[in-house]
């Protein structure tokens, strides 16, 4: 028997309703509902997932926790590749998806054949470590979940209201039944009333409320049970529709509470008015009010009282704590208003007695507290999640596993940083278990902090076989542990910036490693084979396990260690930079050889020989030096860095993983070892804005001229035309301006300021030409090599007009090919 680590409830997959078929859908007469089944509780089945080794000997329900039953095995681990040939990707038996005995494409109740197993039983070390390649699926039934049978409603499953015929809602509507409904009748369009016993239009009658009453001077017998005739005519009228006026009563006077009525033989007589009756024989002088309520006890419905309202009239009123129309009175249910004051999310409002409510916890909740509701029942079980995850009950009978901070995953499987994940893969990976120990030890010794605390990175990790092969070739594993600087540079050539799957990398023709080297991914589509390659290095590293997630990146396992020592290019002596770079605790971005080739001709000579140029050189050099040692894993997480010249440069990463400064200068090598500093190589200089024109190419001419301000009243505040103009403290009088004077619009004598305006006329310095003031051929200090005249200045062409005896674009050649010497006047070349 092995230890199972129980996992989160992932989903509710089945909802079963068990009902008593003898009562569902039947119309039961009033009074017969007492024997009916009110509660039709159901069973809710939840699935649970438990991590398990694919090689575990699972036989049945005994492998699930008590009370749960075995459902099947789920295979989850990503595809792996056999590293012994180029045949492509091979998948461990059974790991392609789900299988079942009923449908082989979905589920299985049997494990893969033992011949296909890739790990020994109970994990790689026989210590019950689950390999996360498979999950045991168990199910548990939660029975007796509350529900009402049809025709019953509310938490107590009360019977829906019935009409006098004993049929729910009189058969003319639908009851809002169910555990969470209020039991009200939803009448069809033409009906109204508590149990749909009335016509919505009071002038209609008949079973379908489609016939209109024709009673004119009387009370109509309306409603679904009425016949449309006059129940009683008003005084002075008679007949079926109370339309006949009684003429013979004109000469007959009746006592109080009586009225004249025509007999069958055409005579008139006094009879008691409606609502009155004789108390002694037929004496119409003794017509007393009729008390309907005392004559019958069945006029009103149950739980209602009969209240006399006049002679022969009454109304039915529901008793206290009941509501309705008096003919049908239902208990007042406080739960129907604002859930009876109970929390709607966690409690069920119960109505144990009329107009009484109490708050009971919903299924899955407990410990009711007035004003706040109930708390979720904690269904988390010990070891229900990954060891690096936290289980939280999020809903009734449902929990969720969430990976802890610093980890990613679904809570069942959580992945740590690259170092931590490699250690786990070395123990549990189906094909690489025990094959990553050398990589894990090396990374822990030489690159632990960057791969723990930084990222995201994509790393191509060589397995043990790759390290042994490299040891036999040119870089032993012992040397790797000892030569840290070299090993780190080799390692960074196996790391990319970003979280990249192999599918992501296929989008690029090439990409850049963390060291700055160019790499690419070679793909054999037919065999699904991927190989990682560094430009300029013959060997290729085949990917044998891919797309293995980590909290700070992505891991791909390869079968080759690519040892391509970075080319250390660039020389600080090219600009006399040695003394500037001797200070301690700095970071230097040094242009590589050729990085200064883009500077205008003569720039280096000017910076190193001219006194003004040397001042600019110091600023330029300080602009390549940054305080503190900034290693590349820190650099890529910075938005900008500030040089010793106090200029800021942005840091960005291209889609292909190349590090750039100010979006223009590329970093070509990183973390070049040095005792006092961290060195980077860049493919161009970092030129501050004020040195955009390093050479003294502009000799703009400043000119001044006198301008006058606007003519205005001499008493006003006089100003120069432009804010940049300088007031000379002189005012000119005698000018005129238009204005209103004594009600007339006329010219008025005024004053205006006299100001000085300075403007710049662009000019190129001697030795420079064109709109951009480029240096003349041969450099601005010695244009045309000193043997000619440059067509310089702003509108010049920059062509050299060579002296006698000279030719060439810089007048660097003798006109006579047989002459030589400084003036091209010496002898002839020997043939």
C-alpha positions in Angstrom: 0.0 0.0 0.0 1.3 3.5 -0.8 0.6 7.0 0.6 -1.9 9.1 -1.4 -1.9 12.9 -1.2 -5.5 13.9 -1.5 -6.3 16.8 -3.9 -8.9 19.5 -4.4 -12.5 19.0 -5.5 -12.4 20.1 -9.1 -16.0 19.9 -10.3 -19.5 18.7 -9.7 -20.1 16.3 -12.5 -23.5 14.7 -11.7 -26.8 15.9 -10.1 -29.3 13.2 -9.5 -32.9 13.8 -8.4 -34.6 10.8 -6.7 -38.4 11.4 -6.5 -41.5 9.5 -5.5 -43.2 8.8 -8.8 -46.6 8.1 -7.1 -47.2 11.7 -6.4 -45.2 13.7 -9.0 -47.5 15.3 -11.6 -50.8 14.1 -10.0 -53.6 16.4 -9.0 -54.5 15.5 -5.4 -57.8 16.8 -4.0 -57.8 19.1 -1.0 -57.2 17.3 2.2 -55.5 14.3 0.5 -52.1 16.0 0.5 -51.3 15.0 4.0 -50.1 11.6 2.9 -48.1 13.0 0.0 -44.3 13.0 0.0 -43.2 16.5 0.6 -39.4 16.2 0.5 -37.7 14.8 -2.6 -34.0 15.1 -1.5 -31.3 14.3 -4.0 -27.8 13.0 -4.1 -24.8 15.1 -5.3 -21.7 13.4 -6.5 -18.3 15.1 -6.4 -15.0 14.0 -8.0 -11.7 14.2 -6.2 -8.2 13.9 -7.7 -5.3 12.3 -6.0 -1.7 12.4 -7.3 -0.4 8.9 -7.9 2.5 7.1 -9.6 1.5 5.6 -13.0 3.1 2.4 -11.9 1.1 2.0 -8.7 -0.8 -1.2 -8.3 -4.4 0.1 -8.2 -7.1 -2.5 -7.9 -10.3 -0.8 -6.8 -12.2 1.2 -4.3 -9.7 0.4 -1.5 -7.2 2.8 -3.0 -9.6 5.7 -2.4 -10.2 7.4 1.0 -13.0 5.8 3.1 -16.5 6.6 1.7 -15.2 7.2 -1.8 -15.3 4.9 -4.9 -12.7 4.4 -7.6 -13.5 6.0 -11.0 -10.3 5.8 -13.1 -6.8 7.0 -13.8 -5.9 10.3 -15.5 -2.5 10.6 -17.3 -1.2 14.2 -17.4 2.5 14.4 -17.9 3.7 16.3 -21.0 5.4 14.5 -23.9 9.0 13.4 -23.6 11.6 12.5 -26.2 13.9 9.6 -26.4 17.5 11.0 -26.6 19.1 8.0 -28.2 18.0 8.7 -31.8 16.1 11.1 -34.0 12.9 9.2 -34.2 10.9 12.0 -32.7 8.8 12.2 -29.6 7.7 9.1 -27.7 5.0 9.1 -25.1 4.9 6.8 -22.1 2.2 4.2 -22.5 -1.2 5.5 -21.6 -0.1 9.1 -21.3 -1.9 10.4 -24.4 -5.1 11.2 -22.6 -8.1 9.6 -20.9 -9.4 6.0 -21.3 -12.4 4.1 -19.9 -13.7 0.6 -20.2 -16.9 2.0 -21.8 -15.1 4.4 -24.1 -11.4 3.7 -24.7 -10.7 7.2 -25.7 -11.7 8.7 -22.4 -11.1 6.4 -19.4 -9.3 3.3 -18.2 -9.7 1.2 -15.1 -6.4 -0.5 -15.7 -2.8 0.8 -15.7 -0.4 0.7 -18.6 1.3 -2.6 -19.3 4.3 -3.1 -17.1 6.6 -3.3 -20.1 5.9 0.3 -20.9 6.7 1.7 -17.5 9.4 4.2 -17.4 9.8 4.6 -13.6 10.2 1.9 -10.9 7.3 1.3 -8.5 6.7 3.9 -5.8 8.8 6.6 -7.5 12.4 6.9 -8.7 13.9 6.2 -5.2 11.3 3.7 -3.9 10.2 6.2 -1.3 6.5 6.6 -2.2 7.2 9.9 -4.0 4.4 10.5 -6.5 5.6 11.3 -9.9 2.7 13.7 -10.8 2.4 11.9 -14.2 -1.0 10.3 -13.2 -3.9 11.1 -10.9 -6.3 8.7 -9.2 -9.9 9.8 -9.7 -12.3 9.0 -6.8 -15.9 10.0 -6.3 -18.0 10.6 -3.2 -21.8 10.9 -2.9 -23.3 13.6 -0.7 -26.8 12.2 -0.1 -30.0 13.8 1.3 -29.4 17.3 -0.3 -32.7 19.1 0.4 -35.4 19.6 -2.3 -39.2 19.7 -2.5 -41.3 17.4 -4.5 -43.5 18.9 -7.2 -46.5 20.8 -5.7 -44.6 21.8 -2.6 -42.6 24.9 -1.8 -40.2 26.6 0.6 -37.7 25.3 3.1 -40.5 23.3 4.8 -42.0 22.1 1.6 -45.5 23.4 2.2 -48.3 22.4 -0.1 -49.1 24.7 -2.9 -52.5 26.5 -2.6 -55.6 24.7 -4.0 -59.0 25.8 -5.1 -62.4 24.6 -3.8 -62.1 21.8 -6.3 -59.0 20.6 -4.6 -56.8 21.3 -7.6 -53.6 23.3 -7.3 -54.2 26.9 -8.4 -57.7 25.7 -9.4 -56.1 24.2 -12.5 -55.9 27.7 -14.0 -52.3 28.5 -13.2 -48.8 27.3 -12.2 -47.6 27.1 -8.6 -44.1 28.5 -8.0 -43.0 25.3 -6.2 -39.5 24.2 -5.2 -37.3 24.5 -2.2 -36.3 28.2 -2.9 -39.7 29.4 -4.2 -42.7 31.1 -2.5 -45.6 28.9 -3.7 -47.6 31.7 -5.3 -50.0 30.9 -8.1 -49.0 32.3 -11.5 -52.4 32.6 -13.1 -53.1 32.3 -16.8 -53.7 35.7 -18.4 -57.6 35.7 -18.0 -57.6 34.6 -14.4 -56.8 36.3 -11.1 -57.1 35.7 -7.3 -55.0 33.8 -4.8 -55.8 30.4 -6.3 -56.9 31.8 -9.8 -60.6 31.6 -8.7 -61.6 34.9 -10.3 -61.8 36.4 -13.7 -59.3 39.1 -14.2 -62.1 41.2 -15.8 -65.0 41.4 -13.2 -67.6 41.7 -16.0 -66.7 38.3 -17.5 -67.9 34.8 -16.5 -67.6 31.2 -17.6 -65.0 28.5 -17.3 -62.7 30.4 -19.7 -63.8 33.9 -18.6 -64.7 34.7 -22.1 -68.5 35.5 -21.7 -69.6 39.0 -20.8 -72.3 39.6 -18.2 -75.5 41.3 -19.5 -77.2 42.1 -16.1 -78.2 45.8 -16.4 -79.7 46.9 -13.1 -78.5 44.2 -10.7 -75.6 42.1 -9.5 -74.1 39.7 -12.0 -73.2 36.2 -11.2 -69.6 36.5 -12.6 -66.4 34.5 -12.3 -65.3 31.1 -13.7 -68.1 29.4 -11.7 -70.8 32.0 -12.6 -73.6 31.8 -15.2 -73.8 35.4 -16.2 -77.4 35.9 -14.8 -78.5 38.6 -12.3 -78.2 37.4 -8.8 -80.5 40.2 -7.5 -82.1 43.2 -9.2 -81.9 46.7 -7.8 -85.1 48.2 -6.2 -87.8 49.0 -8.9 -86.4 46.5 -11.5 -87.1 42.9 -12.2 -86.6 40.3 -15.0 -83.6 38.0 -15.9 -81.5 41.0 -16.8 -83.2 43.4 -14.3 -84.3 45.6 -17.2 -88.1 45.6 -16.5 -89.3 48.6 -14.4 -92.1 47.7 -12.0 -95.1 50.0 -12.9 -97.7 48.6 -10.5 -95.8 49.7 -7.5 -96.5 53.4 -8.1 -99.5 53.4 -5.8 -98.1 51.1 -3.1 -96.1 52.4 -0.2 -93.9 49.9 1.7 -92.5 50.3 5.2 -88.8 50.7 6.0 -86.5 47.9 4.9 -89.1 46.7 2.3 -89.8 47.3 -1.3 -92.5 46.8 -3.9 -92.6 43.7 -6.1 -95.0 42.6 -8.8 -96.6 39.2 -8.3 -97.3 36.6 -10.9 -100.8 37.8 -11.3 -99.8 41.4 -11.9 -100.5 42.6 -8.4 -98.1 44.7 -6.3 -96.9 43.6 -2.8 -94.2 44.6 -0.3 -91.3 42.3 0.3 -88.2 42.8 2.4 -85.4 44.4 0.6 -82.2 42.5 -0.2 -80.3 41.9 3.0 -83.4 41.9 5.2 -85.9 39.2 6.2 -89.2 38.7 8.1 -88.8 38.0 11.8 -92.6 37.2 12.2 -94.4 35.5 9.4 -94.7 37.6 6.3 -95.2 40.9 8.0 -93.2 43.3 5.9 -93.3 45.9 8.6 -90.9 43.7 10.5 -88.0 43.3 8.0 -84.8 43.0 10.0 -81.2 43.0 8.7 -79.8 39.6 7.9 -76.6 38.6 9.6 -75.0 36.2 7.1 -72.1 35.4 9.4 -74.4 34.0 12.1 -76.4 32.0 9.5 -73.4 30.0 8.2 -69.9 29.1 9.3 -68.7 28.1 5.9 -68.9 31.4 4.1 -65.1 32.1 4.5 -62.1 30.0 4.1 -60.0 28.3 6.7 -58.0 30.7 8.9 -60.5 33.5 8.1 -63.2 35.3 10.0 -66.6 36.5 8.7 -67.2 40.2 9.4 -70.8 41.6 8.8 -70.7 44.8 6.8 -74.4 45.6 6.5 -77.8 44.0 5.9 -77.1 40.7 4.2 -73.5 41.6 3.4 -70.2 40.5 4.9 -66.6 40.3 4.1 -64.0 37.6 4.9 -60.9 38.7 6.6 -57.8 36.5 7.3 -57.0 35.9 10.9 -53.9 37.6 12.3 -50.6 36.1 11.0 -52.4 35.1 7.8 -52.9 36.8 4.5 -55.1 36.3 1.5 -58.6 37.3 0.2 -60.5 35.8 3.1 -61.6 32.8 1.0 -58.0 31.4 0.8 -55.8 32.5 3.7 -52.2 31.4 3.8 -49.8 31.8 6.7 -47.7 35.0 6.5 -44.2 33.9 5.7 -41.6 36.6 6.7 -39.1 34.7 4.6 -40.7 36.2 1.5 -39.6 39.7 2.5 -35.9 40.3 2.5 -35.3 36.6 3.3 -36.7 37.2 6.7 -33.6 39.1 7.7 -31.4 36.1 7.1 -28.2 36.2 5.1 -29.1 35.3 1.5 -25.7 33.8 0.7 -25.3 31.4 3.5 -28.6 30.8 5.2 -32.1 29.4 4.5 -35.0 31.3 6.1 -37.4 28.8 7.7 -41.1 29.5 8.6 -41.9 27.1 11.5 -45.2 29.0 12.3 -47.3 31.7 10.8 -45.4 35.1 10.8 -42.4 33.4 12.5 -39.0 33.0 10.9 -35.7 31.4 11.8 -32.3 31.3 10.0 -30.9 27.9 9.3 -27.5 27.4 7.7 -27.5 26.2 4.0 -26.1 22.9 3.2 -22.3 23.1 3.4 -22.5 25.9 6.0 -22.4 25.9 9.8 -22.2 28.1 12.9 -24.9 30.8 12.3 -24.2 34.2 13.8 -27.0 36.8 13.8 -26.2 39.7 11.4 -23.4 37.9 9.6 -24.7 34.5 8.5 -23.1 31.1 8.5 -19.5 30.0 7.8 -18.5 27.5 5.2 -17.8 24.0 6.5 -14.2 23.4 5.9 -14.0 20.4 3.5 -10.2 20.7 3.0 -8.5 17.4 4.0 -4.9 17.1 5.1 -2.5 16.7 2.2 -5.4 17.6 -0.2 -3.1 19.9 -2.2 0.5 20.0 -3.4 2.9 20.5 -0.5 3.6 24.0 -1.8 -0.1 24.9 -2.1 -2.9 26.0 0.2 -6.4 24.5 0.3 -9.3 26.8 0.7 -13.0 26.0 0.9 -14.6 28.3 -1.7 -18.1 26.9 -1.9 -20.3 24.3 -0.2 -18.6 21.0 -0.5 -16.0 22.5 -2.8 -12.4 23.4 -2.1 -9.7 24.9 -4.2 -5.9 24.5 -4.1 -3.8 27.6 -4.8 -0.1 27.5 -5.2 1.8 29.5 -2.6 3.6 32.7 -3.5 6.6 32.0 -5.6 5.0 28.9 -7.2 2.8 28.4 -10.3 0.3 25.7 -11.2 -3.2 24.6 -10.5 -2.6 23.8 -6.9 -2.5 20.1 -7.5 0.8 20.5 -9.3 2.9 23.5 -8.2 6.2 24.4 -9.8 8.9 26.3 -8.0 11.8 28.3 -9.4 14.1 26.7 -12.0 16.6 25.3 -9.5 13.8 23.8 -7.4 12.0 22.4 -10.4 15.1 20.8 -11.8 15.6 19.0 -8.5 12.1 17.7 -8.6 12.4 16.6 -12.3 15.6 14.8 -11.4 13.5 12.6 -9.1 10.2 12.2 -11.0 10.6 12.8 -14.7 9.7 9.6 -16.6 12.8 9.6 -18.9 15.2 12.0 -17.1 15.0 10.9 -13.5 18.4 10.7 -12.0 19.9 12.3 -15.2 19.9 15.9 -14.1 21.9 15.6 -10.9 25.1 17.2 -12.5 23.1 20.1 -13.8 21.4 20.7 -10.5 24.7 20.6 -8.6 26.5 22.9 -11.0 23.7 25.5 -11.1 23.4 25.5 -7.3 27.2 26.2 -7.1 27.7 28.8 -9.8 24.3 30.4 -10.6 21.9 29.8 -7.8 20.7 33.3 -7.0 19.9 34.4 -10.6 17.9 31.3 -11.3 16.1 31.5 -7.9 15.3 35.2 -7.7 15.2 36.5 -11.2 13.5 35.7 -14.5 11.6 34.8 -16.4 14.2 32.7 -18.2 14.1 29.9 -20.7 16.9 27.4 -20.1 18.2 24.5 -22.1 19.6 22.1 -19.5 22.1 19.4 -20.5 21.6 16.1 -18.8 24.3 14.0 -17.2 25.2 12.3 -20.4 25.9 15.7 -22.0 28.1 16.8 -19.1 30.1 13.5 -19.3 30.5 14.0 -23.0 31.8 17.5 -22.5 34.3 16.3 -19.9 35.8 13.9 -22.3 36.1 16.6 -24.9 37.4 20.0 -23.6 35.7 21.1 -20.3 35.6 18.6 -17.5 32.9 18.8 -14.8 35.5 19.5 -12.2 36.9 22.4 -14.2 33.3 23.7 -14.5 32.9 23.9 -10.8 36.3 25.5 -10.4 36.3 28.0 -13.3 33.2 29.9 -12.3 33.5 32.8 -14.6 33.9 30.7 -17.7 31.2 28.3 -16.6 28.8 31.2 -16.1 29.5 32.5 -19.6 28.9 29.0 -21.0 25.8 28.6 -19.0 24.3 32.0 -20.1 24.6 30.8 -23.6 22.0 28.2 -22.7 19.6 30.8 -21.2 17.2 33.0 -23.0 15.3 36.0 -21.6 11.5 35.2 -21.3 9.2 32.3 -20.7 9.3 30.6 -24.1 8.0 27.2 -25.3 9.4 25.6 -28.3 6.4 26.7 -30.3 7.2 30.3 -29.3 10.8 30.0 -30.4 9.8 28.7 -33.8 8.4 32.1 -34.6 12.0 33.5 -34.8 14.6 32.9 -37.4 17.2 33.5 -34.6 17.3 34.8 -31.0 19.8 36.0 -28.5 21.1 34.2 -25.4 21.5 35.9 -22.0 25.3 36.1 -22.8 24.5 38.0 -26.0 25.3 35.2 -28.4 23.1 34.4 -31.4 21.3 31.1 -31.4 18.6 29.4 -33.4 16.2 26.4 -33.2 16.4 23.8 -35.9 13.3 21.8 -36.5 12.6 18.5 -38.3 8.8 18.8 -38.6 8.2 15.3 -39.9 9.8 13.7 -36.9 9.0 16.5 -34.4 12.7 16.9 -33.5 14.1 20.2 -32.2 17.8 21.1 -31.9 19.3 24.1 -30.1 22.3 25.6 -31.9 24.7 28.5 -31.3 25.9 30.5 -34.3 29.6 29.7 -35.0 29.5 26.4 -33.1 29.2 23.2 -35.0 27.5 21.0 -32.4 23.8 21.0 -31.8 21.8 20.1 -28.7 18.8 17.9 -29.3 15.7 18.7 -27.1 14.8 15.5 -25.3 12.2 16.9 -22.9 10.4 20.1 -23.6 8.1 22.8 -22.2 8.6 21.9 -18.5 7.2 24.9 -16.5 8.9 26.6 -13.6 7.7 29.6 -11.5 10.3 31.9 -13.2 10.6 30.4 -16.6 10.6 27.3 -18.9 12.9 24.3 -18.9 13.9 22.3 -21.9 16.3 19.3 -21.4 19.0 18.7 -24.1 21.5 16.0 -24.8 24.5 18.3 -25.5 26.5 21.0 -23.6 27.5 23.7 -26.1 30.8 25.1 -25.1 31.4 28.2 -27.2 33.7 30.5 -25.2 32.5 34.1 -25.8 34.9 36.2 -27.9 36.3 39.0 -25.8 36.3 41.9 -28.2 37.0 45.6 -27.7 40.0 47.4 -26.3 39.9 50.2 -23.7 43.2 51.4 -25.0 41.7 52.5 -28.3 40.6 55.7 -26.7 43.1 55.9 -23.8 40.3 54.7 -21.5 42.5 52.6 -19.1 42.8 55.1 -16.3 39.0 55.9 -16.4 38.2 52.2 -15.9 40.6 51.5 -13.1 38.2 52.7 -10.4 36.5 50.0 -8.3 32.8 48.9 -8.1 31.7 50.1 -11.5 29.9 48.8 -14.6 31.4 49.6 -18.0 29.8 49.4 -21.4 32.7 49.4 -23.8 32.2 49.8 -27.5 33.6 46.8 -29.4 36.2 47.1 -32.2 34.3 48.8 -35.0 31.8 50.3 -32.6 33.4 53.7 -33.2 33.6 53.4 -37.0 30.3 55.2 -37.4 31.8 58.4 -35.9 32.6 61.2 -38.4 36.1 61.1 -39.9 38.6 62.8 -37.7 36.6 62.4 -34.5 39.1 60.1 -32.7 42.0 62.3 -33.6 40.1 65.4 -32.4 39.1 63.7 -29.1 42.7 62.6 -28.3 44.7 65.6 -29.5 42.6 68.7 -29.3 42.3 70.3 -25.8 38.6 71.0 -26.3 38.2 67.4 -27.6 39.9 66.0 -24.5 37.2 67.7 -22.4 34.5 66.1 -24.5 36.3 62.8 -24.3 36.2 62.7 -20.5 32.4 63.3 -20.7 32.1 60.6 -23.3 34.1 58.1 -21.3 32.1 58.8 -18.1 29.0 58.2 -20.1 30.1 54.6 -20.5 30.7 54.1 -16.8 27.9 53.4 -14.3 28.2 53.2 -10.5 28.0 49.8 -8.9 28.4 46.3 -10.4 25.3 45.6 -12.4 25.1 42.0 -13.5 23.0 41.1 -16.4 20.2 39.4 -14.3 19.8 42.7 -12.6 20.2 44.8 -15.7 17.3 43.2 -17.5 14.9 44.1 -14.6 15.9 47.8 -14.7 14.0 50.4 -16.7 16.9 52.8 -16.9 20.5 53.3 -15.6 22.4 56.5 -14.9 26.0 57.0 -16.0 28.8 58.9 -14.1 28.2 61.7 -16.6 24.6 61.9 -15.1 22.8 60.8 -18.2 20.0 58.2 -18.1 19.8 55.3 -20.6 16.7 53.1 -21.0 17.1 49.3 -20.9 14.9 47.2 -23.1 14.6 43.6 -24.4 13.6 42.9 -27.9 11.2 40.1 -28.8 14.3 38.0 -29.8 15.9 38.5 -26.4 18.5 41.1 -27.3 19.4 43.7 -24.7 19.4 47.3 -25.9 20.3 50.7 -24.4 18.2 53.6 -25.5 16.6 51.3 -28.1 19.6 51.7 -30.4 22.8 50.4 -28.9 22.9 46.6 -28.7 24.7 44.6 -26.0 26.8 42.0 -27.6 28.6 40.4 -24.6 27.7 40.5 -20.9 29.4 40.0 -17.5 32.9 39.9 -18.9 35.0 39.0 -15.8 37.1 41.7 -14.3 38.3 42.2 -10.7 37.1 45.7 -10.2 34.1 46.0 -12.5 31.4 44.3 -14.6 32.1 44.7 -18.3 29.7 44.7 -21.2 30.4 45.0 -24.9 28.2 47.2 -27.0 28.1 47.7 -30.8 28.2 51.5 -30.7 29.1 54.4 -28.4 26.7 56.0 -25.8 26.8 59.6 -26.9 25.0 62.1 -24.6 22.7 64.7 -26.2 25.1 67.6 -25.7 27.8 65.7 -27.6 25.6 64.9 -30.5 28.0 67.0 -32.5 31.3 66.0 -31.0 33.4 67.9 -33.6 33.4 71.7 -33.5 31.5 71.9 -36.8 29.2 74.8 -36.2 30.3 78.4 -36.2 27.0 80.2 -36.3 27.1 84.0 -36.5 25.1 86.0 -34.1 23.7 89.3 -35.5 21.9 92.1 -33.7 19.4 94.5 -35.1 17.1 97.3 -33.7 13.4 96.7 -33.7 10.5 98.9 -32.5 7.6 97.9 -30.4 3.9 98.5 -31.1 2.8 102.2 -31.2 0.5 102.9 -28.2 -0.4 105.5 -25.6 2.7 106.9 -23.9 1.1 106.4 -20.5 0.7 102.6 -21.0 3.2 99.9 -20.1 5.4 99.8 -23.2 6.9 96.4 -24.2 9.2 94.9 -26.9 7.6 92.9 -29.7 9.0 89.6 -28.5 9.8 88.3 -25.0 13.4 87.5 -26.2 14.0 91.1 -27.4 16.1 93.3 -25.1 14.7 96.8 -24.1 17.3 99.5 -24.7 15.6 101.9 -22.3 14.9 104.2 -25.2 11.4 105.3 -26.3 10.5 106.8 -29.7 7.8 109.5 -29.7 5.8 110.8 -32.5 4.2 107.6 -33.9 0.5 107.4 -34.5 -2.1 104.8 -33.7 -5.9 104.6 -34.2 -8.1 105.0 -31.2 -11.1 106.7 -29.7 -10.7 110.3 -28.6 -13.7 112.5 -27.4 -16.1 110.1 -29.0 -14.4 110.0 -32.3 -12.2 107.2 -33.9 -9.1 109.0 -35.0 -5.3 108.9 -35.1 -3.6 109.6 -31.8 0.1 110.4 -31.3 1.9 107.8 -29.2 5.1 106.2 -28.2 7.0 102.9 -29.0 9.9 101.1 -27.5 13.3 100.7 -29.1 14.6 97.1 -28.6 17.5 94.9 -29.7 16.9 91.6 -31.3 19.6 88.9 -31.7 19.3 86.1 -34.2 21.7 83.3 -35.3 22.8 82.8 -38.8 23.9 79.1 -39.3 27.5 78.7 -40.5 29.8 75.8 -40.7 33.3 76.2 -39.2 36.3 76.0 -41.6 36.9 72.4 -42.7 33.2 71.5 -42.5 30.5 71.6 -45.3 26.9 71.1 -46.1 23.7 71.6 -44.1 24.9 69.0 -41.5 28.4 70.6 -41.4 30.2 67.3 -42.1 34.1 67.3 -41.9 35.9 67.8 -45.2 37.8 64.9 -46.7 41.0 64.3 -44.7 39.4 65.7 -41.5 38.6 69.3 -40.4 42.1 69.9 -39.0 43.8 69.1 -42.2 41.2 69.2 -44.9 42.3 67.8 -48.3 45.5 66.5 -46.6 46.8 70.0 -46.6 47.3 69.8 -50.4 44.2 71.4 -51.6 41.2 73.6 -50.7 37.9 72.2 -49.5 34.7 73.6 -50.8 33.4 74.1 -47.3 30.8 76.2 -45.5 27.0 75.6 -45.3 26.4 75.5 -49.0 29.7 73.9 -50.0 30.0 70.5 -51.7 32.9 69.2 -49.7 35.0 68.5 -52.8 38.7 69.0 -52.6 40.3 71.3 -55.2 43.8 69.9 -55.1 47.0 71.9 -55.4 49.3 71.4 -58.4 51.0 68.1 -58.4 48.1 66.4 -56.3 44.9 64.5 -57.0 42.4 62.2 -55.2 39.3 62.8 -53.1 41.6 63.9 -50.3 44.4 65.1 -52.5 46.4 62.2 -51.1 47.9 61.1 -54.4 50.5 62.6 -56.7 49.2 63.9 -60.0 52.2 62.5 -61.8 52.3 58.8 -60.9 56.1 58.8 -61.3 56.5 61.5 -58.6 56.6 61.1 -54.9 57.5 63.0 -51.7 55.7 65.6 -49.6 55.3 67.9 -52.5 55.1 65.3 -55.3 58.3 66.7 -56.7 60.8 64.0 -56.0 62.2 61.6 -58.7 60.5 58.8 -60.5 59.4 55.4 -59.2 61.7 52.6 -60.1 60.1 50.1 -62.5 
